[in-house]
Amino acid sequence: MNLELVIILIWYMASIFIAVVIHELIHVLMAFFLKVKFSLTFKWLTPALEYSAEEEWWKILLISLSAPIGSILIGLCMPDSGYFIVLKIMFLLNFFNLLPFTSDGESAIYSIMKGKKK
């Protein structure tokens, strides 16, 4: 195994970690901005945000959609060159977090249904 391959593999793993941390940081900033009580825990060495489902539905919607949309926007602004391409792909893959079988997509649908119920 040559040195360049090792560097690429390390950068790939670091890109995943960086993308997850920034994704969760966007959730934290939105929750803080909306004055929602939250707790930040670590699962599998990555941060995870937990907040109460008793909050107003629109706050849950904004918190759950902020990170995938914010990450996609960051990915669109990143350069396509060098090692940044891996990080850019990690950010753009946040599109899948908007689907209903992920935690963000599930929270978004839950909050929409909660808002329609009222």
Secondary structure as GFF3:
##gff-version 3
##sequence-region A 1 118
A	DSSP	alpha_helix	3	33	.	.	.	ID=ss1
A	DSSP	beta_strand	38	43	.	.	.	ID=ss2
A	DSSP	beta_strand	46	51	.	.	.	ID=ss3
A	DSSP	alpha_helix	57	77	.	.	.	ID=ss4
A	DSSP	alpha_helix	84	92	.	.	.	ID=ss5
A	DSSP	three_ten_helix	93	98	.	.	.	ID=ss6
A	DSSP	alpha_helix	103	117	.	.	.	ID=ss7
###
